[in-house]
Amino acid sequence: MSRRGVEPLAIRPHRPWLRGAALTGALALAAAVAWAAFDYGRARAGYDRRAAEAERLTLQAEVERLRRERDELAARLARLERTRQVDRAAHERLQALVDGLQAENGRLREELAFYERVVGPREGRRGVRVQSFALEPGGTPGLWRYKLVLSQSPRRRRLARGVVHLAVEGSRGDEPARLALDALATGGGGAVPFRFRYFQYLEGTLRLPEGFVPQRLILRIRSAGAKGESVERTWRWSELTEEASHAVGRQAPALGPDRDADRPEHGDPR
């Protein structure tokens, strides 16, 4: 074989990264040229990068200032809201106090009027008299609660003693009927005793039998002693129940601890 027909071989090192580096460099150069062209175009259009950066910093500072102002206003609003809640609670307490004082004032006026009626003279009458009588619904059909206040003139120094009889007149079916306290009182008993020097508060419950239609209530007071004075009062049943339905303030106040000290405990016929 002739050596003239054989071409010489060239050995070159294989460097694949060189092509990637060249491509990256080309891209970076193109980006730099593009940015330079873009920046040049902005400059030609009147854009000042330094002025824009300064404006950005100014706006950022303004945003921070507004955020601080917002936080301060939020904190102030929270303080004002707490103050408003405290003021409202104080106003509600004061309003409740005023309402309570007005109610107490009304109650004291009623008690004062009651005591004035008890202590004041009444046509010179010296015996036991009915100061007030009222009926209240007892919560179940046919059940009624009565409240009775007896009094006598303060000029009379002696204790008033005696008994109170109650009776209700009406009809049962087509027949007239009269029921005494022993048939009406829930706890039995035909009379209610009293003993007082100035006044006494009595109360109890009455239960009307089924089918009985009340028309009148008769109250009789029989005093003990040689004279045995007797007082009788009569009310229409409709009059008493109408007053009860309107919750009239003419009823005697519940005396509680102010009850007559000379009076023994009254056993309610309940």
C-alpha positions as a Python dict, from the first residue, in 0.01 Angstrom:
ca = {
    (1, 'M'): (0, 0, 0),
    (2, 'S'): (123, 339, -84),
    (3, 'R'): (150, 594, 199),
    (4, 'R'): (45, 870, -33),
    (5, 'G'): (-315, 756, -29),
    (6, 'V'): (-348, 782, 357),
    (7, 'E'): (-452, 1121, 498),
    (8, 'P'): (-296, 1230, 824),
    (9, 'L'): (-526, 1217, 1135),
    (10, 'A'): (-574, 1529, 1353),
    (11, 'I'): (-645, 1475, 1727),
    (12, 'R'): (-856, 1751, 1888),
    (13, 'P'): (-965, 1760, 2258),
    (14, 'H'): (-1343, 1725, 2322),
    (15, 'R'): (-1477, 2030, 2518),
    (16, 'P'): (-1859, 2030, 2526),
    (17, 'W'): (-1878, 2307, 2792),
    (18, 'L'): (-1709, 2551, 2563),
    (19, 'R'): (-2011, 2568, 2338),
    (20, 'G'): (-2244, 2630, 2637),
    (21, 'A'): (-2020, 2903, 2771),
    (22, 'A'): (-2010, 3069, 2433),
    (23, 'L'): (-2388, 3055, 2411),
    (24, 'T'): (-2429, 3202, 2759),
    (25, 'G'): (-2185, 3480, 2681),
    (26, 'A'): (-2370, 3559, 2363),
    (27, 'L'): (-2701, 3577, 2548),
    (28, 'A'): (-2555, 3800, 2820),
    (29, 'L'): (-2407, 4028, 2557),
    (30, 'A'): (-2740, 4045, 2379),
    (31, 'A'): (-2921, 4126, 2706),
    (32, 'A'): (-2669, 4396, 2789),
    (33, 'V'): (-2705, 4546, 2445),
    (34, 'A'): (-3087, 4530, 2475),
    (35, 'W'): (-3083, 4694, 2819),
    (36, 'A'): (-2845, 4962, 2697),
    (37, 'A'): (-3074, 5024, 2402),
    (38, 'F'): (-3379, 5032, 2635),
    (39, 'D'): (-3206, 5268, 2878),
    (40, 'Y'): (-3096, 5485, 2590),
    (41, 'G'): (-3451, 5492, 2460),
    (42, 'R'): (-3587, 5593, 2801),
    (43, 'A'): (-3327, 5866, 2826),
    (44, 'R'): (-3420, 5988, 2481),
    (45, 'A'): (-3786, 5990, 2592),
    (46, 'G'): (-3708, 6204, 2898),
    (47, 'Y'): (-3693, 5930, 3165),
    (48, 'D'): (-3451, 5999, 3448),
    (49, 'R'): (-3360, 5687, 3636),
    (50, 'R'): (-3217, 5873, 3931),
    (51, 'A'): (-3526, 6091, 3960),
    (52, 'A'): (-3747, 5781, 3938),
    (53, 'E'): (-3547, 5610, 4212),
    (54, 'A'): (-3571, 5919, 4431),
    (55, 'E'): (-3947, 5932, 4369),
    (56, 'R'): (-3976, 5563, 4457),
    (57, 'L'): (-3796, 5619, 4786),
    (58, 'T'): (-4019, 5919, 4859),
    (59, 'L'): (-4332, 5717, 4790),
    (60, 'Q'): (-4206, 5432, 5005),
    (61, 'A'): (-4145, 5674, 5292),
    (62, 'E'): (-4497, 5814, 5241),
    (63, 'V'): (-4641, 5462, 5254),
    (64, 'E'): (-4459, 5397, 5583),
    (65, 'R'): (-4587, 5727, 5724),
    (66, 'L'): (-4943, 5643, 5625),
    (67, 'R'): (-4912, 5299, 5782),
    (68, 'R'): (-4794, 5450, 6110),
    (69, 'E'): (-5078, 5704, 6099),
    (70, 'R'): (-5325, 5421, 6032),
    (71, 'D'): (-5195, 5223, 6329),
    (72, 'E'): (-5218, 5532, 6554),
    (73, 'L'): (-5574, 5602, 6440),
    (74, 'A'): (-5670, 5238, 6497),
    (75, 'A'): (-5527, 5250, 6850),
    (76, 'R'): (-5707, 5579, 6917),
    (77, 'L'): (-6032, 5435, 6784),
    (78, 'A'): (-5993, 5132, 7011),
    (79, 'R'): (-5938, 5361, 7312),
    (80, 'L'): (-6244, 5568, 7218),
    (81, 'E'): (-6451, 5251, 7179),
    (82, 'R'): (-6345, 5130, 7525),
    (83, 'T'): (-6426, 5474, 7667),
    (84, 'R'): (-6768, 5465, 7496),
    (85, 'Q'): (-6840, 5121, 7639),
    (86, 'V'): (-6741, 5238, 7988),
    (87, 'D'): (-6959, 5549, 7951),
    (88, 'R'): (-7251, 5341, 7825),
    (89, 'A'): (-7219, 5097, 8115),
    (90, 'A'): (-7205, 5389, 8359),
    (91, 'H'): (-7510, 5546, 8192),
    (92, 'E'): (-7701, 5217, 8219),
    (93, 'R'): (-7610, 5188, 8587),
    (94, 'L'): (-7719, 5546, 8651),
    (95, 'Q'): (-8042, 5490, 8459),
    (96, 'A'): (-8112, 5175, 8660),
    (97, 'L'): (-8039, 5371, 8978),
    (98, 'V'): (-8275, 5650, 8870),
    (99, 'D'): (-8548, 5398, 8784),
    (100, 'G'): (-8499, 5228, 9119),
    (101, 'L'): (-8515, 5558, 9304),
    (102, 'Q'): (-8830, 5658, 9116),
    (103, 'A'): (-8991, 5324, 9198),
    (104, 'E'): (-8884, 5358, 9560),
    (105, 'N'): (-9020, 5713, 9566),
    (106, 'G'): (-9353, 5592, 9432),
    (107, 'R'): (-9365, 5313, 9688),
    (108, 'L'): (-9284, 5555, 9971),
    (109, 'R'): (-9556, 5791, 9850),
    (110, 'E'): (-9807, 5508, 9854),
    (111, 'E'): (-9700, 5402, 10202),
    (112, 'L'): (-9713, 5763, 10321),
    (113, 'A'): (-10065, 5801, 10185),
    (114, 'F'): (-10160, 5474, 10351),
    (115, 'Y'): (-10021, 5577, 10690),
    (116, 'E'): (-10186, 5919, 10659),
    (117, 'R'): (-10517, 5745, 10604),
    (118, 'V'): (-10451, 5521, 10903),
    (119, 'V'): (-10336, 5792, 11141),
    (120, 'G'): (-10559, 6075, 11019),
    (121, 'P'): (-10903, 6127, 11171),
    (122, 'R'): (-11200, 5991, 10984),
    (123, 'E'): (-11525, 6157, 11079),
    (124, 'G'): (-11453, 6099, 11445),
    (125, 'R'): (-11517, 5728, 11419),
    (126, 'R'): (-11348, 5543, 11703),
    (127, 'G'): (-11409, 5177, 11628),
    (128, 'V'): (-11233, 4928, 11404),
    (129, 'R'): (-11266, 5013, 11036),
    (130, 'V'): (-11172, 4855, 10706),
    (131, 'Q'): (-10879, 5051, 10570),
    (132, 'S'): (-10857, 4856, 10244),
    (133, 'F'): (-10959, 4527, 10091),
    (134, 'A'): (-10836, 4377, 9764),
    (135, 'L'): (-10848, 4053, 9569),
    (136, 'E'): (-10571, 3910, 9352),
    (137, 'P'): (-10583, 3606, 9123),
    (138, 'G'): (-10423, 3305, 9289),
    (139, 'G'): (-10272, 3155, 8975),
    (140, 'T'): (-10526, 2875, 8922),
    (141, 'P'): (-10895, 2894, 8823),
    (142, 'G'): (-11118, 2966, 9121),
    (143, 'L'): (-10832, 3058, 9354),
    (144, 'W'): (-10816, 3414, 9491),
    (145, 'R'): (-10590, 3584, 9741),
    (146, 'Y'): (-10738, 3851, 9964),
    (147, 'K'): (-10555, 4134, 10139),
    (148, 'L'): (-10724, 4317, 10423),
    (149, 'V'): (-10603, 4610, 10632),
    (150, 'L'): (-10786, 4699, 10954),
    (151, 'S'): (-10720, 5014, 11152),
    (152, 'Q'): (-10854, 5224, 11436),
    (153, 'S'): (-10808, 5583, 11545),
    (154, 'P'): (-10467, 5651, 11705),
    (155, 'R'): (-10654, 5832, 11981),
    (156, 'R'): (-10780, 5496, 12095),
    (157, 'R'): (-10515, 5349, 12324),
    (158, 'R'): (-10671, 5010, 12377),
    (159, 'L'): (-10590, 4705, 12171),
    (160, 'A'): (-10851, 4614, 11914),
    (161, 'R'): (-10945, 4247, 11929),
    (162, 'G'): (-11197, 4038, 11747),
    (163, 'V'): (-11256, 3822, 11444),
    (164, 'V'): (-11323, 3877, 11074),
    (165, 'H'): (-11587, 3677, 10888),
    (166, 'L'): (-11592, 3651, 10510),
    (167, 'A'): (-11874, 3521, 10293),
    (168, 'V'): (-11940, 3514, 9921),
    (169, 'E'): (-12291, 3526, 9780),
    (170, 'G'): (-12373, 3401, 9433),
    (171, 'S'): (-12541, 3117, 9256),
    (172, 'R'): (-12476, 2754, 9183),
    (173, 'G'): (-12675, 2634, 8890),
    (174, 'D'): (-13010, 2812, 8915),
    (175, 'E'): (-13010, 2831, 9294),
    (176, 'P'): (-12875, 3118, 9507),
    (177, 'A'): (-12590, 3018, 9739),
    (178, 'R'): (-12391, 3174, 10021),
    (179, 'L'): (-12048, 3035, 10112),
    (180, 'A'): (-11881, 3128, 10440),
    (181, 'L'): (-11508, 3139, 10504),
    (182, 'D'): (-11496, 2784, 10637),
    (183, 'A'): (-11614, 2663, 10295),
    (184, 'L'): (-11387, 2898, 10100),
    (185, 'A'): (-11057, 2904, 10287),
    (186, 'T'): (-10801, 2661, 10150),
    (187, 'G'): (-10683, 2574, 10500),
    (188, 'G'): (-11022, 2570, 10667),
    (189, 'G'): (-11130, 2791, 10957),
    (190, 'G'): (-11445, 2992, 10993),
    (191, 'A'): (-11302, 3327, 11107),
    (192, 'V'): (-10978, 3524, 11106),
    (193, 'P'): (-10871, 3668, 11443),
    (194, 'F'): (-10716, 4013, 11474),
    (195, 'R'): (-10535, 4197, 11750),
    (196, 'F'): (-10366, 4534, 11700),
    (197, 'R'): (-10323, 4883, 11840),
    (198, 'Y'): (-10311, 5099, 11526),
    (199, 'F'): (-10351, 4875, 11219),
    (200, 'Q'): (-10310, 4517, 11108),
    (201, 'Y'): (-10248, 4350, 10773),
    (202, 'L'): (-10432, 4023, 10709),
    (203, 'E'): (-10423, 3800, 10405),
    (204, 'G'): (-10538, 3458, 10298),
    (205, 'T'): (-10667, 3254, 10005),
    (206, 'L'): (-11017, 3165, 9892),
    (207, 'R'): (-11108, 2882, 9658),
    (208, 'L'): (-11443, 2903, 9485),
    (209, 'P'): (-11603, 2564, 9416),
    (210, 'E'): (-11655, 2459, 9057),
    (211, 'G'): (-11985, 2579, 8916),
    (212, 'F'): (-12024, 2859, 9171),
    (213, 'V'): (-12076, 3208, 9023),
    (214, 'P'): (-11984, 3481, 9278),
    (215, 'Q'): (-12178, 3806, 9288),
    (216, 'R'): (-12100, 3976, 9621),
    (217, 'L'): (-11842, 3953, 9898),
    (218, 'I'): (-11949, 4034, 10252),
    (219, 'L'): (-11694, 4117, 10521),
    (220, 'R'): (-11805, 4138, 10884),
    (221, 'I'): (-11584, 4254, 11170),
    (222, 'R'): (-11691, 4159, 11520),
    (223, 'S'): (-11493, 4320, 11799),
    (224, 'A'): (-11442, 4152, 12132),
    (225, 'G'): (-11547, 4317, 12456),
    (226, 'A'): (-11861, 4413, 12638),
    (227, 'K'): (-11998, 4627, 12356),
    (228, 'G'): (-11917, 4377, 12083),
    (229, 'E'): (-11914, 4633, 11805),
    (230, 'S'): (-11977, 4499, 11454),
    (231, 'V'): (-11883, 4645, 11117),
    (232, 'E'): (-12003, 4506, 10786),
    (233, 'R'): (-11892, 4591, 10433),
    (234, 'T'): (-12019, 4456, 10102),
    (235, 'W'): (-11853, 4471, 9757),
    (236, 'R'): (-11970, 4357, 9421),
    (237, 'W'): (-11749, 4072, 9304),
    (238, 'S'): (-11708, 4233, 8963),
    (239, 'E'): (-11578, 4550, 9129),
    (240, 'L'): (-11310, 4363, 9322),
    (241, 'T'): (-11198, 4150, 9027),
    (242, 'E'): (-11189, 4453, 8796),
    (243, 'E'): (-10955, 4626, 9038),
    (244, 'A'): (-10744, 4310, 9054),
    (245, 'S'): (-10718, 4291, 8675),
    (246, 'H'): (-10594, 4651, 8661),
    (247, 'A'): (-10347, 4595, 8948),
    (248, 'V'): (-10470, 4904, 9128),
    (249, 'G'): (-10240, 5089, 9362),
    (250, 'R'): (-10514, 5137, 9617),
    (251, 'Q'): (-10419, 4812, 9786),
    (252, 'A'): (-10247, 4834, 10119),
    (253, 'P'): (-9869, 4801, 10098),
    (254, 'A'): (-9708, 4488, 10233),
    (255, 'L'): (-9579, 4610, 10564),
    (256, 'G'): (-9312, 4347, 10624),
    (257, 'P'): (-9108, 4441, 10932),
    (258, 'D'): (-9328, 4748, 10988),
    (259, 'R'): (-9627, 4538, 11090),
    (260, 'D'): (-9784, 4619, 11424),
    (261, 'A'): (-9553, 4498, 11698),
    (262, 'D'): (-9853, 4429, 11920),
    (263, 'R'): (-9992, 4183, 11667),
    (264, 'P'): (-9919, 3814, 11709),
    (265, 'E'): (-9842, 3609, 11402),
    (266, 'H'): (-10155, 3562, 11197),
    (267, 'G'): (-10207, 3211, 11074),
    (268, 'D'): (-10324, 3250, 10716),
    (269, 'P'): (-10604, 3011, 10626),
    (270, 'R'): (-10379, 2858, 10364),
}
